[in-house]
Amino acid sequence: LMPMLALAGLQLLLLLGGSLAAIVECDKSTGLCDVYVDGELWLPGQAPWVYSLGPMTFRGMTVVQSHDVFGAFTRYSGSWRSAQGQQVTTLVDDYATLSMAVFSLIIPQRLANASVGDKERVSTAFPRFTVQAPQPGFRGYLVSYNQMLGGMADGTKYGTWDNDTAALPGGTMAGPVVVFDSQSNNCLIASPFSEFMVTSQLFNASTRTLDFGLLGTIEEVPANTVLQSIVYVASEGQGGAVNEAMAGWGSVLRKKYGKQATRDVSLTHLGYYTDNGAFYYYDTYPFSDYSEALLAVQAHQPLPYAYVQLDSYWYFKGPHNGVVNWTATPEAFPQGLVDFHQKLGLPIVAHNRYWSSATTYAKQNGGKYTFLVDGNLAMPLDLTFWRDLFAEAKRWGLVVYEQDWLHNEWESFPPALKNFTLAKTWLSQMNQAATEQGLNIQYCMAYPRFGLASLQFNAVNQIRVSDDYATDLTRRNHFINLQIGPSAMLAAALGLAPSKDVFWSTPLQPHNKYGVAMEPYPELEAVVSLFSTGPVAPGDRYDLVNVTLVLRTCRKDGLLLAPDRTLTPINRWFLQQSLGKGGPQGNVYFTWSSIGDVRVYHVLVLNLQESFTLLPTDVTLPEGPPPQAVFSTPSFTDTTVRLFPSGGLPLQSCSQKNFQLLHIVPSPYQKWTLLGETDKYNPLSPKRFTSVTLAATSASAQLTGVPGETVSVYFADVSSTPPHVTSVVCQFDAQHSSRTATMPAGTCV
């Protein structure tokens, strides 16, 4: 059986990490294996099921010792046979030292009639787990769902996990299942683990089981297919809450596939976007074309834009708005993109959508590339096509290829739902050509399965996690664009930078295409963009950018002052969403910035309906000493600095308009602490500060800047009541890109 596991296909892995108390127990008389969390049964196992083979009879189980890249394990190998004599094998590989087990369903024979005719069902099921709990309200769940990794109005779902659970999201749009207890002590995450484009999860209401298996429309299963998914368990004392479990689950996935989180200029520096919600989305007022409009954006405002994004207005579309030719129309860029790029002098992020059946690239239409055409759509199946497309785009400055409308191109194209390898081939060729050209890819309108699939594609380094900004401007989605916490958490776990989308920095922008649109919360838009760790890209009219606001996100050269980690909800927030108790009545998010050994915590509070006490554990802050100081930006004043109370930090109710952005900094000697660059949204970004020293009687910070930049660095003496706040001015020139600010000396050298 060992050689079978090396074959391409699907495999189901159950990984129980984070605590040695998490184990799998197998009954050798029935072949069934159960999942225990912290010594308690969470997922009772059921027998495998294969639609085209019918009911399976258990034939026996053997036990052997072996090892692989994960280490030594005990293998429990179960044999199952259909009424027609066809066999399947189940494997449970128990890695005792890692609290990890691998569940595999091996189908040795080719299955020619595998489809159940419904893409929202599965045609195989292993493992299958009964959904139950000791009592109602004891466990909750969340399931990533729909486009943008669940960041839609009809997105991520929450509920109780117990004997009364009526439904769990599954099928094409559903992603990882996260189950947690009411005390946030234990958490379990289940998802596919390979062949992500042709595997699904499904809650079977008739059997009350959570089934993992093959997409229900796949027509043929290759011989020696291995079906694979993952369940990651984190228990009390080992990071047993949602944020910790998601991070651990993601680290396992990234390690398996060698996924590296990479950052290009569109993630490290300030940019300008023109997608749905931007002023210049299918509109060039008051200019005649996009070349004029975007060059005016660059020339009119003193902002250090490092790139420009072009949306779907710039290329040729045909029937049903599919792409006919991915070159610039003369209406958008009369002199072409090469000429525009030479004048602009900046890299370009460029949008694309689904391919039209009339695309001129396809051999069927006189082109020279292999496309599969079906109905109104087409899908390229030619690596040379992607190589040529990207090589040409490099000539006009492409650095990031934005593949939008992903779910449409996949689920609206029947061959991709029926063929075992087609969708993976499409994405793989795109990735390979981008890698060869040194380009990166942003996924957009992606179901969770696309995020999982990106683990195999290192060129994919970012993904949209919210609906289009225009839906906020037109009030259709009640500012869902600002509430990206759960979808951003999933993106970050997969090694992807979450993209919140464009925003306006000025509330009113006359002559916009959206009619009565207004942005009431421009500062909050900028804050969420920055703390997402994804793109920060306003999309204002050329003469209406709020320069002061935008510059609060970056250095003078456009380098974003981002934190180390993506902004996510505190763990107790998930309790409130799923169980209706135990958490804040509103949104409380957190993240951190690390400067050497010093960690600064950031807390964003919005739409908080009633006061809430933030505990140290909510932000993973160490309990007890050293004491911590708390202050806020952008409304920083000397009086906003205070010590973190021993019983927790009271948070007052607020709306989106008067949101709270708090920063928690250490003061180990109860004397000096660093507050940083308080006129920035992130006053202590590791992109500005490179080291911090907090001693018994002094404090110092090393920081970097660019010529002509002046930075006021604030410190606080927390030994006085209230804390005494003072600052020192650091100036940078061509000879000094690094300075050291020191207190109480009050110098910057």
Secondary structure by P-SEA (a helix, b strand, c coil): cccccccbbbbbbbcccccccccccccccccbbbbbccccccbbbbbbbbccccbbbbcbbbbbbbcccccbbbbbbbbbbcccbbbbbbbbbbcccccbbbbbbbbccccccccccccccccccccbbbbbcccccccccccccccccccccccbbbbbbccccccccccccccbbbbbcccccbbbbbbbcccccccccccccccccccccccccccccccbbbbbbbbbbbcccccccaaaaaaaaaaaaaaaaccccccccccccccccccccccccccccccccaaaaaaaaaccccccccbbbbccccccccccccccccccccccccccaaaaaaaacbbbbbbbccccccccccccccccbbbbbcccccccccaaaaaaaaaaaaaacccbbbbcaaaaaaaacccccccccaaaaaaaaaaaaaaaacbbbbbccccaaaaaaacccccccbbbccccccccccccccccccccaaaaaaaaaacbbbbccccccccccccccccccccccaaaaaaaaaaaccccccccccccccccccccccccccccccccccccccaaaaaaaccccccccccccccccccccbbbbbbbbccccbbbbbccccccccccccbbbbbbcccccccccccccccccccccccccbbbbbbbbbbccccccccccccccccccccccccccccccbbbbbbcccccbbbbbbbbccccccbbbbbbbbbbcccccbbbbbccccccc
